[in-house]
Amino acid sequence: MADALLTRGTAPRASVRAPRSREAKTRLTGIIVLHVVIIVGAIVMFFPFLWTIITSITPGASLTNTPALIPENPSLGAYQRLFAERPFGQVILNSLLLAIITTAVQLITSSTAAYAFSRLPFRGQTAVFGVYLATMMIPLQVLIVPLFVELKTFGLLDTYLGALLPTFASAFGIFLLRQAINQVPRELDEAATIDGAGHFRIFTSIILPNIRPALATLVVFAFMGSWNSFLWPLVVLRSPELQTLPIALAGLQGQYTSQWDVIMAGSVVSVLPMLALYVFAQKYVIQGVASSGIK
């Protein structure tokens, strides 16, 4: 009798454990497969950058011969020639100056415009915001001629101001920050209004601290857009001392022969500031994209 009761009591436990163990094994297998796919994808995406670094430290490297993953005689001579034979330090400072100014001004214009679209309703607000978003679909190539004529009229060609003016407003930045401001509870605004705060105080003390991830995201996108900009600085900036980094990198390629180790060294130098910025702001970028509702 006792044996029968023990058998009856333990049978269900065995039947419950078996499905649970199978579920655990399936879940573990899925996690392993997911991590393998992520690692393989990371290697595939990182390999071009690794190949660029290897080429930059391989003397006499060319695109016809694939460099070895471990160079026989690695050298930093390409980096030395890059800065010794060309004013590459000045070029980096030019790009850095333009990128910092563009980012700072876009933060101001985008955040204030986003606050107006989110918190200050006015007649035709939806239509105006739709026009702003529609400008994102207009490529720069279409605007180059009218922008060039306009800057020539005002005598701003071959100046930093001429290169900066078209970048001061960003429709994407306004959209990004407006979505982030919409996530801030309006009850905070109402409480601040009861305490006597105006729009400026609400904007600086409530809105901006609550959208810091979105602001960091805009910093990364604005800095990256200015740092990698090629076409517009090529059209506006004529003087060699005003050249930006993408233009200088394009000038490293000769018509018949090219020093690919020097070109790759310049590419590595151009990537490092963006890599450092993204690593520093990665957490805020992810939070900003998630909170703004961008898929």
NORJO-V896060 format. One record per run of one state. SS is the DSSP state (H for helix, E for strand, L for the rest). FROM is the first residue (numbers start at 1). LEN is the number of residues. If there is no record, write none. Layout:
# NORJO-V896060
ss:SS from:FROM len:LEN
ss:SS from:FROM len:LEN
This chain:
# NORJO-V896060
ss:L from:1 len:1
ss:H from:2 len:55
ss:L from:57 len:1
ss:E from:58 len:1
ss:L from:59 len:15
ss:E from:74 len:1
ss:L from:75 len:2
ss:H from:77 len:9
ss:L from:86 len:2
ss:H from:88 len:32
ss:L from:120 len:5
ss:H from:125 len:13
ss:L from:138 len:2
ss:H from:140 len:14
ss:L from:154 len:6
ss:H from:160 len:6
ss:L from:166 len:5
ss:H from:171 len:12
ss:L from:183 len:3
ss:H from:186 len:9
ss:L from:195 len:4
ss:H from:199 len:12
ss:L from:211 len:1
ss:H from:212 len:16
ss:L from:228 len:3
ss:H from:231 len:6
ss:L from:237 len:3
ss:H from:240 len:3
ss:L from:243 len:2
ss:H from:245 len:7
ss:L from:252 len:8
ss:H from:260 len:33
ss:L from:293 len:3
